[in-house]
Amino acid sequence: MELENRLRCAALKGRLLSADEAAWMIKDGMTVAVSGFTPAGCPKAVPLALAEQVRSGKRTLKLTLFSGASTGEELDSEWASADIIARRAPYMTSKALRAAVNGATEEEIAYTDLHLGEFAQNARYGFYGPLHVAIIEAAAITKDGGIVPTTALGCSQTWIDLAEKVIVELNLHQPAELEGFHDIVRLQDPPCREPVPLAHVGQRIGSTTLSCPPEKIAAVVLSECEEKPRPFPDADAVSEGIAHNIVRFLVQEKAAGRISADRVPLQSGVGAVANAVLLGLMDSELEHLSFYSEVMQDGILDLMDAGKADFASATSLSLSKAGLERLFDNLEHYRDRLVLRDSEISNNAEVIRRLGVIAMNTAVEADIYGNVNSSQMNGTTVYNGIGGSGDYARNALISIFMTPSVAKGGKVSCIVPAVTHVDHTEHDVDVLVTEQGFADLRGLSPKERARVIIERCAHPDYRPLLARYFEEACAATHGAQTPHLLDRCFSFHENLARTGSMLGE
């Protein structure tokens, strides 16, 4: 009876295959795209079966892997460890994949770091070549062949439209009651695109199911793989300090009449600091919050349950295990309070700008002029990627970047003379926040930004060194617009470790 309720399309009942049988449809040299965004909503059974075929010596193959963002361990980590991935885009979080991308393993993976909001359209334009197979996780398939997604969308509809074959993983562990939580829109491509008719966060403008001709579905694979969310580290004094300063800034903006908290949607990145920010909003005076974001973390559920948040729009339910259980146990309670959209809509520049989203994203490092590095270590080693932060930073009403003031136990300052890699230029950064304080950069010149960032965001241990660098750069360049000592600004940490002075004296 369970299968009858989940697989309602009569034409597909004869296409039930095991995960192992379906995995054999994937051939060497193919490009494979998968549903999901973060570990949420990603297929699991078929990727694991393919990895086992390779590990057992039954076959050898190299694939290009596309997704909406990062994936679960069943995909990125398993395939990277089994040496299956030749090329990967557009984002990652797997340690095994990261090692191969950065040349730490014998087999190097070609990784393309891309803005998530542009990826689906670029794929439709054919920039990345043909798509051979799409693997889509589903909670059900309707009578007319509509695919009910699970806990995330990503680029699922585009992958289905482009793929030569579609494999559907029907995951019986995901509740069938997820049907109706999604709002799926097919966009026309420029120059024929009409405006996205989304006027407020809670509006629904599309379908609740993914559309796919039944003849295109090559296999339906039954799965009972449990979602394995990434655990959130507990909030510490630093993340709580950052959260406090962001809330302080938002309250200041409301008091000044520049924002109205019950009308301006918030976007928050992923991770412990981002979740701490959400929890920090709990005790603030801000009410009737809404969210227009890529992911929904546990903190948004807490805000909803406390009556502080009214609605959330995202592309992924990136919750902890406890958060996922809370959601699944109370789906009817949340049904009218959240919606899952394609990442092409969640990260859509036009919509973000129209809604006036306040964007809050994390940085690896920021420099004294407001440029932000969100993807690279020392300018050479990619960590995760730019993700969707650029989509929001460039188009937000207010673009906030947050970072601890120091890393590695205080041995590294996250506020530096010049970032070693630029993901977000000073033109797209309105506010910089650390646990030390916040710097409102709007309307300031580069030299004014430098002074306020050093004073309010840098750690006290590094503040004098940064101030000295800035003063000497101003003197050496005779007051130029953006003073730099190019022979010194990138040797900050090396010189500090060697001589105790960032100037190498």
C-alpha positions as CSV (number, residue, x, y, z in Angstrom):
1,M,0.0,0.0,0.0
2,E,2.9,2.4,0.8
3,L,4.3,1.9,-2.8
4,E,0.8,2.4,-4.3
5,N,0.6,5.8,-2.5
6,R,4.0,6.8,-3.6
7,L,4.2,5.6,-7.2
8,R,0.8,6.6,-8.6
9,C,1.8,6.8,-12.3
10,A,0.8,3.5,-13.9
11,A,3.2,3.9,-16.9
12,L,6.2,3.9,-14.5
13,K,5.4,0.8,-12.4
14,G,7.2,-1.4,-15.0
15,R,10.4,0.6,-14.6
16,L,11.3,-0.3,-11.1
17,L,14.9,-1.2,-10.9
18,S,17.4,-1.8,-8.1
19,A,20.0,0.9,-7.4
20,D,22.7,-1.4,-8.7
21,E,20.8,-2.0,-12.0
22,A,20.1,1.8,-12.4
23,A,23.8,2.6,-11.7
24,W,24.8,0.6,-14.8
25,M,23.0,3.1,-17.0
26,I,25.8,5.6,-16.1
27,K,28.7,5.2,-18.5
28,D,32.3,6.5,-18.6
29,G,32.6,10.1,-19.8
30,M,29.0,11.1,-19.0
31,T,27.8,14.2,-17.3
32,V,25.5,13.5,-14.4
33,A,23.4,16.0,-12.6
34,V,21.6,15.5,-9.3
35,S,18.8,17.0,-7.3
36,G,19.3,18.6,-3.9
37,F,21.1,21.6,-2.3
38,T,23.5,20.8,0.6
39,P,22.9,17.2,1.7
40,A,19.2,17.8,1.6
41,G,17.3,16.4,-1.3
42,C,20.2,14.6,-2.9
43,P,19.9,11.0,-4.3
44,K,21.7,8.4,-2.2
45,A,21.0,4.8,-3.3
46,V,22.2,5.0,-6.9
47,P,25.4,7.0,-6.1
48,L,26.3,4.6,-3.4
49,A,25.7,1.6,-5.7
50,L,27.9,3.2,-8.4
51,A,30.7,3.8,-5.9
52,E,30.5,0.1,-4.8
53,Q,30.7,-1.1,-8.4
54,V,33.9,0.9,-8.9
55,R,35.4,-0.1,-5.5
56,S,34.7,-3.8,-6.2
57,G,36.6,-3.6,-9.5
58,K,33.6,-4.3,-11.7
59,R,34.1,-1.1,-13.6
60,T,36.2,2.0,-14.0
61,L,34.7,5.4,-15.1
62,K,35.2,9.1,-14.9
63,L,32.2,11.5,-14.7
64,T,31.4,15.2,-14.6
65,L,29.1,15.9,-11.7
66,F,26.7,18.8,-11.5
67,S,24.3,19.7,-8.6
68,G,22.5,22.6,-7.2
69,A,25.2,23.3,-4.6
70,S,27.1,20.9,-2.3
71,T,25.8,17.3,-1.9
72,G,25.7,14.6,0.8
73,E,28.5,12.3,1.7
74,E,26.9,9.6,-0.5
75,L,27.8,11.7,-3.5
76,D,30.8,14.0,-3.3
77,S,32.8,12.1,-0.7
78,E,32.0,8.6,-1.9
79,W,32.6,9.5,-5.6
80,A,35.8,11.5,-4.8
81,S,37.2,8.6,-2.7
82,A,36.3,6.1,-5.4
83,D,38.1,8.3,-8.0
84,I,34.9,8.7,-10.1
85,I,34.8,12.5,-10.5
86,A,36.7,14.1,-13.3
87,R,35.0,17.5,-13.2
88,R,32.8,19.1,-10.6
89,A,30.6,22.3,-10.4
90,P,29.3,24.6,-8.9
91,Y,30.0,24.2,-5.1
92,M,31.3,21.7,-2.6
93,T,31.8,21.1,1.1
94,S,33.3,17.5,1.1
95,K,36.8,17.1,2.6
96,A,37.6,14.3,0.2
97,L,36.5,16.3,-2.8
98,R,38.3,19.4,-1.6
99,A,41.6,17.4,-1.2
100,A,41.4,16.2,-4.8
101,V,40.5,19.6,-6.1
102,N,43.5,21.2,-4.4
103,G,45.9,18.6,-5.6
104,A,46.4,16.8,-2.3
105,T,45.6,13.4,-3.9
106,E,47.1,11.6,-6.9
107,E,44.0,12.2,-9.0
108,E,43.1,15.9,-9.4
109,I,39.5,17.0,-10.0
110,A,38.8,20.0,-12.2
111,Y,36.5,22.2,-10.1
112,T,34.6,25.1,-11.5
113,D,33.4,27.6,-8.8
114,L,30.3,29.4,-10.0
115,H,27.5,31.7,-8.9
116,L,24.7,29.4,-8.0
117,G,22.0,31.7,-9.3
118,E,23.5,31.6,-12.8
119,F,24.2,27.9,-13.1
120,A,20.9,26.6,-14.4
121,Q,20.6,29.2,-17.1
122,N,24.2,28.7,-18.2
123,A,23.5,25.0,-18.4
124,R,20.4,25.5,-20.6
125,Y,22.5,27.8,-22.9
126,G,24.8,24.8,-23.4
127,F,27.9,26.3,-21.9
128,Y,28.8,23.1,-20.2
129,G,28.0,20.6,-22.9
130,P,25.3,17.9,-23.0
131,L,23.7,16.4,-19.9
132,H,23.4,12.6,-20.1
133,V,21.7,11.5,-16.8
134,A,19.8,13.3,-14.1
135,I,19.2,11.5,-10.7
136,I,16.3,13.1,-8.8
137,E,15.2,12.2,-5.3
138,A,11.5,12.1,-4.9
139,A,8.9,11.6,-2.1
140,A,6.3,10.5,-4.6
141,I,5.3,10.4,-8.3
142,T,1.8,11.6,-9.0
143,K,-0.7,9.9,-11.3
144,D,0.2,12.2,-14.2
145,G,3.9,11.7,-13.7
146,G,4.7,14.8,-11.6
147,I,7.7,14.2,-9.4
148,V,7.3,15.4,-5.8
149,P,10.7,16.6,-4.5
150,T,12.0,15.9,-1.0
151,T,13.8,18.4,1.2
152,A,15.5,20.6,-1.5
153,L,15.2,21.6,-5.1
154,G,18.4,23.1,-6.4
155,C,18.3,22.9,-10.2
156,S,16.2,19.8,-10.4
157,Q,13.7,21.0,-13.1
158,T,16.5,22.2,-15.4
159,W,18.4,18.9,-15.0
160,I,15.2,17.0,-15.9
161,D,14.6,19.2,-19.0
162,L,18.2,18.8,-20.2
163,A,19.0,15.2,-19.4
164,E,18.8,12.4,-22.0
165,K,17.6,10.0,-19.2
166,V,16.2,10.6,-15.7
167,I,16.5,8.2,-12.8
168,V,14.1,8.8,-10.0
169,E,15.0,7.7,-6.5
170,L,11.7,7.2,-4.7
171,N,12.8,7.6,-1.1
172,L,10.2,6.0,1.2
173,H,12.0,7.4,4.2
174,Q,11.0,11.0,3.2
175,P,7.4,11.8,4.2
176,A,4.9,11.8,1.4
177,E,3.3,14.8,3.2
178,L,6.1,17.0,1.7
179,E,3.9,17.2,-1.3
180,G,2.7,20.8,-1.6
181,F,5.7,22.5,0.0
182,H,7.4,23.3,-3.3
183,D,6.9,26.1,-5.8
184,I,8.6,25.2,-9.0
185,V,8.9,27.7,-11.9
186,R,10.3,27.2,-15.4
187,L,11.9,30.4,-16.5
188,Q,12.2,31.5,-20.1
189,D,15.7,32.3,-21.1
190,P,16.8,35.8,-22.2
191,P,16.0,37.6,-24.4
192,C,12.4,36.3,-24.1
193,R,12.2,36.2,-20.3
194,E,9.2,37.8,-18.7
195,P,9.5,39.3,-15.2
196,V,9.4,36.8,-12.3
197,P,5.9,37.5,-10.9
198,L,7.0,37.3,-7.2
199,A,5.9,40.3,-5.2
200,H,6.3,39.0,-1.7
201,V,8.1,36.2,0.1
202,G,5.0,34.1,0.8
203,Q,3.6,34.2,-2.7
204,R,3.4,31.0,-4.7
205,I,3.8,31.3,-8.5
206,G,4.5,27.8,-9.8
207,S,3.8,24.1,-9.6
208,T,4.1,21.8,-6.6
209,T,5.8,19.0,-8.6
210,L,8.6,18.7,-11.1
211,S,7.5,18.1,-14.6
212,C,9.0,15.2,-16.6
213,P,7.6,13.2,-19.6
214,P,7.1,9.6,-18.3
215,E,9.0,8.2,-21.3
216,K,12.1,10.1,-20.3
217,I,12.2,8.3,-16.9
218,A,14.5,5.3,-17.5
219,A,14.3,3.9,-14.0
220,V,12.5,4.3,-10.7
221,V,14.6,3.1,-7.7
222,L,13.1,2.5,-4.3
223,S,15.2,3.9,-1.5
224,E,15.0,4.1,2.2
225,C,18.2,6.0,2.8
226,E,17.9,8.3,5.7
227,E,18.9,11.9,5.4
228,K,22.3,12.6,7.0
229,P,22.3,16.3,7.9
230,R,25.6,17.9,8.8
231,P,25.8,18.6,12.6
232,F,26.0,22.3,13.6
233,P,28.8,23.1,16.0
234,D,27.6,24.7,19.2
235,A,27.6,28.4,19.3
236,D,30.7,29.9,21.0
237,A,31.5,33.3,22.3
238,V,32.8,34.5,18.9
239,S,29.7,33.4,16.9
240,E,27.4,34.8,19.6
241,G,29.4,38.1,19.5
242,I,29.0,38.3,15.8
243,A,25.2,37.6,16.1
244,H,24.9,40.3,18.8
245,N,26.6,42.9,16.6
246,I,24.4,42.0,13.6
247,V,21.2,42.3,15.6
248,R,22.5,45.6,17.1
249,F,23.0,46.9,13.5
250,L,19.5,45.8,12.4
251,V,17.9,47.4,15.4
252,Q,19.8,50.6,14.7
253,E,18.5,50.5,11.1
254,K,14.9,50.1,12.3
255,A,15.3,52.9,14.8
256,A,16.6,55.2,12.1
257,G,13.6,54.3,9.9
258,R,15.7,52.8,7.1
259,I,14.2,49.4,7.4
260,S,10.9,47.9,8.7
261,A,11.6,44.5,10.1
262,D,8.1,43.2,9.2
263,R,8.6,44.0,5.6
264,V,12.3,43.4,4.8
265,P,13.2,39.7,4.2
266,L,16.5,38.4,5.5
267,Q,18.9,36.0,3.8
268,S,21.3,34.0,5.9
269,G,24.2,31.8,4.9
270,V,24.9,28.3,6.3
271,G,26.9,27.3,9.3
272,A,27.3,27.9,13.0
273,V,27.8,31.6,12.8
274,A,24.7,32.0,10.5
275,N,22.6,29.9,12.8
276,A,23.8,31.9,15.9
277,V,22.6,35.1,14.1
278,L,19.2,33.5,13.7
279,L,19.1,32.6,17.4
280,G,20.3,36.1,18.2
281,L,17.2,37.5,16.6
282,M,15.0,35.6,19.1
283,D,15.7,38.0,21.9
284,S,15.7,41.2,19.8
285,E,12.9,43.7,19.5
286,L,12.4,42.7,15.8
287,E,9.1,41.1,15.0
288,H,7.3,39.5,12.1
289,L,10.5,38.5,10.4
290,S,10.5,36.8,7.0
291,F,13.3,35.0,5.2
292,Y,14.2,34.8,1.5
293,S,17.2,32.6,1.4
294,E,19.0,29.6,-0.1
295,V,18.7,27.4,3.0
296,M,16.5,27.1,6.0
297,Q,18.4,26.2,9.2
298,D,17.1,25.2,12.7
299,G,17.1,28.8,13.9
300,I,14.3,29.7,11.5
301,L,12.1,27.0,12.9
302,D,12.9,28.4,16.4
303,L,11.9,31.8,15.3
304,M,8.7,30.5,13.8
305,D,7.8,28.5,16.9
306,A,8.4,31.6,19.1
307,G,6.1,33.7,16.9
308,K,9.0,35.9,15.8
309,A,9.1,34.8,12.1
310,D,6.1,34.6,9.8
311,F,7.4,33.0,6.7
312,A,10.5,31.5,5.0
313,S,11.3,30.9,1.4
314,A,14.4,28.8,0.5
315,T,15.6,26.1,-1.8
316,S,16.8,23.7,0.9
317,L,15.8,22.5,4.3
318,S,19.4,22.3,5.6
319,L,18.4,21.3,9.1
320,S,20.2,19.3,11.9
321,K,18.9,15.8,12.7
322,A,16.8,17.2,15.5
323,G,15.5,20.0,13.3
324,L,14.5,17.6,10.6
325,E,12.7,15.4,13.0
326,R,10.8,18.5,14.4
327,L,9.9,19.5,10.9
328,F,8.7,16.0,9.8
329,D,6.7,15.6,13.1
330,N,4.9,19.0,12.4
331,L,4.6,19.3,8.7
332,E,1.0,20.6,8.8
333,H,2.1,23.3,11.3
334,Y,4.8,24.5,8.9
335,R,2.9,24.0,5.6
336,D,1.7,27.5,5.3
337,R,4.9,29.0,6.7
338,L,7.6,27.9,4.3
339,V,8.1,27.2,0.7
340,L,10.9,25.5,-1.3
341,R,11.9,27.1,-4.7
342,D,14.3,26.4,-7.5
343,S,17.7,28.0,-6.7
344,E,17.3,30.0,-9.9
345,I,14.4,31.8,-8.2
346,S,15.9,31.9,-4.6
347,N,19.1,33.3,-6.0
348,N,17.4,35.5,-8.7
349,A,19.0,38.9,-9.0
350,E,15.8,40.6,-10.1
351,V,13.8,39.1,-7.2
352,I,16.4,39.8,-4.5
353,R,16.6,43.4,-5.5
354,R,12.8,43.8,-5.9
355,L,12.1,42.4,-2.4
356,G,14.9,44.4,-0.8
357,V,16.6,41.5,0.9
358,I,19.1,42.1,3.7
359,A,21.9,39.6,3.0
360,M,24.1,38.1,5.7
361,N,27.0,36.0,4.5
362,T,30.3,34.7,5.9
363,A,33.8,35.7,4.8
364,V,37.1,33.9,5.1
365,E,38.8,37.2,5.4
366,A,38.2,40.9,4.6
367,D,40.6,43.7,4.0
368,I,40.7,47.2,5.4
369,Y,39.0,48.6,2.3
370,G,36.0,46.2,2.5
371,N,36.9,43.6,-0.2
372,V,35.9,40.1,0.9
373,N,37.4,36.7,0.2
374,S,34.8,34.0,0.9
375,S,36.2,31.0,-0.9
376,Q,40.0,30.7,-0.8
377,M,42.8,30.1,1.7
378,N,45.9,32.2,1.1
379,G,44.6,32.9,-2.4
380,T,45.5,29.4,-3.7
381,T,43.5,26.7,-1.9
382,V,39.7,26.7,-2.6
383,Y,37.7,25.8,0.5
384,N,34.0,25.5,-0.5
385,G,33.4,28.1,-3.2
386,I,31.5,31.3,-3.7
387,G,28.1,29.6,-3.5
388,G,25.2,32.0,-3.7
389,S,26.8,34.8,-1.7
390,G,27.6,36.8,-4.8
391,D,24.0,36.6,-6.0
392,Y,22.8,38.2,-2.8
393,A,25.7,40.6,-2.1
394,R,25.4,42.3,-5.5
395,N,21.7,42.7,-5.3
396,A,20.7,43.1,-1.7
397,L,19.2,46.2,-0.1
398,I,22.0,45.8,2.6
399,S,24.9,43.4,2.1
400,I,26.4,42.2,5.4
401,F,29.5,40.1,5.6
402,M,30.6,38.5,8.9
403,T,33.8,36.8,10.0
404,P,35.6,36.2,13.3
405,S,38.3,38.8,13.8
406,V,41.0,36.1,14.1
407,A,41.4,32.4,13.2
408,K,43.7,29.5,14.2
409,G,43.7,30.4,17.9
410,G,44.5,34.0,17.2
411,K,47.5,33.3,15.0
412,V,45.8,34.7,11.9
413,S,44.0,38.0,11.6
414,C,40.9,37.8,9.4
415,I,41.1,41.5,8.8
416,V,44.1,42.0,6.5
417,P,45.7,44.8,4.4
418,A,44.6,43.1,1.2
419,V,42.6,39.9,0.7
420,T,44.5,37.2,-1.1
421,H,41.5,36.5,-3.3
422,V,38.6,38.7,-4.1
423,D,35.1,37.2,-4.3
424,H,33.2,40.4,-3.4
425,T,34.6,43.8,-4.1
426,E,34.3,46.8,-1.8
427,H,31.4,48.0,-3.9
428,D,29.2,45.0,-2.8
429,V,30.0,45.1,0.9
430,D,27.8,47.5,3.0
431,V,28.5,46.3,6.5
432,L,31.4,44.2,7.9
433,V,30.9,42.4,11.2
434,T,33.2,40.6,13.6
435,E,32.8,39.7,17.3
436,Q,34.6,43.0,18.0
437,G,31.9,45.2,16.4
438,F,30.5,46.3,13.1
439,A,31.6,48.8,10.5
440,D,28.9,50.5,8.4
441,L,30.7,51.2,5.1
442,R,27.9,52.8,3.2
443,G,28.9,56.2,1.7
444,L,32.5,56.0,2.9
445,S,35.6,56.6,0.9
446,P,38.3,53.8,0.9
447,K,40.4,55.6,3.5
448,E,37.3,56.2,5.7
449,R,36.5,52.5,5.4
450,A,40.0,51.5,6.4
451,R,39.9,53.6,9.6
452,V,36.4,52.3,10.7
453,I,37.2,48.7,9.9
454,I,40.5,48.7,11.8
455,E,38.9,50.5,14.7
456,R,35.7,48.4,15.0
457,C,36.3,45.0,13.4
458,A,40.0,44.1,13.8
459,H,41.2,42.2,16.9
460,P,43.0,44.4,19.4
461,D,46.2,42.3,18.9
462,Y,46.3,43.2,15.2
463,R,44.8,46.7,15.3
464,P,48.1,48.6,15.8
465,L,49.8,46.6,13.0
466,L,47.0,47.3,10.6
467,A,46.9,51.0,11.6
468,R,50.6,51.3,11.1
469,Y,50.4,49.7,7.6
470,F,47.6,52.1,6.6
471,E,49.5,55.1,7.9
472,E,52.7,54.2,6.0
473,A,50.7,53.3,2.9
474,C,49.0,56.8,3.0
475,A,52.4,58.4,3.4
476,A,54.1,56.4,0.7
477,T,51.3,57.0,-1.9
478,H,50.9,60.7,-0.9
479,G,47.2,60.3,0.0
480,A,46.1,58.2,-3.0
481,Q,42.5,57.0,-3.2
482,T,43.3,53.5,-2.0
483,P,46.7,53.5,-0.4
484,H,48.6,50.2,-0.6
485,L,52.2,49.0,-0.2
486,L,52.0,46.3,-2.8
487,D,55.3,44.8,-1.9
488,R,54.1,44.3,1.7
489,C,50.4,43.9,1.9
490,F,50.4,40.2,0.9
491,S,53.2,39.2,3.2
492,F,51.3,40.2,6.3
493,H,51.2,36.8,8.1
494,E,54.6,35.6,6.8
495,N,56.4,38.7,8.1
496,L,54.5,38.6,11.4
497,A,55.5,35.0,12.0
498,R,59.2,35.7,11.0
499,T,59.9,39.0,12.6
500,G,57.0,40.0,14.8
501,S,56.3,42.9,12.4
502,M,53.9,42.8,9.5
503,L,56.3,45.1,7.7
504,G,59.2,42.6,7.6
505,E,61.6,44.8,9.5
